[in-house]
Amino acid sequence: MKKSVSKKPAAAKAPTAGTTITFKLAREKTGPKTELLKLIPREGSITVKALTEKAAAKDFNVEQVPKLVGSLARYGYVTLA
């Protein structure tokens, strides 16, 4: 019998400052990704630059924002445009 290997989702495109983020799905885990996901509006969209500014106001590590947004997109929590 073959053992099934779980595959990591395909990498999403790297978000830039002008990339638009749209909320798609809530996350039930905790941690920095969840805290960042809470800053994304449920209706409408937000740019990476605006999200970074919002995160800075909440004393979030702003250097991680693009990396975490890419990860959230890879797992289907947000959509990037």
QUIFEN-V357487 format. One record per backbone hydrogen bond with DSSP energy under -0.5 kcal/mol. NH is the residue of the N-H (numbers start at 1). CO is the residue of the C=O. E is the energy in kcal/mol with one decimal. If there is no record, write none. Layout:
BEGIN
nh = <NH | NH>
co = <CO | CO>
e = <E | E>
END
This chain:
BEGIN
nh = <6 | 19 | 21 | 22 | 23 | 23 | 24 | 25 | 35 | 36 | 37 | 38 | 39 | 39 | 40 | 40 | 46 | 48 | 49 | 51 | 52 | 53 | 54 | 55 | 56 | 57 | 58 | 58 | 59 | 60 | 62 | 64 | 65 | 68 | 69 | 70 | 71 | 72 | 73 | 74 | 75 | 76 | 77 | 78 | 79 | 81>
co = <4 | 16 | 46 | 79 | 41 | 44 | 77 | 77 | 31 | 32 | 33 | 34 | 35 | 36 | 36 | 37 | 21 | 19 | 17 | 47 | 48 | 49 | 50 | 51 | 52 | 53 | 54 | 55 | 56 | 55 | 60 | 61 | 62 | 64 | 65 | 66 | 67 | 68 | 69 | 70 | 71 | 73 | 72 | 72 | 22 | 20>
e = <-0.5 | -1.4 | -3.6 | -2.2 | -0.6 | -0.5 | -2.3 | -2.0 | -2.1 | -2.2 | -2.4 | -1.7 | -0.6 | -1.1 | -0.5 | -1.0 | -2.0 | -1.6 | -2.0 | -2.4 | -2.4 | -1.9 | -2.2 | -2.5 | -2.2 | -1.5 | -0.8 | -0.5 | -1.5 | -2.5 | -1.1 | -1.4 | -0.7 | -2.8 | -2.6 | -2.2 | -1.9 | -2.6 | -2.2 | -2.1 | -1.7 | -1.2 | -2.5 | -0.8 | -2.5 | -2.1>
END
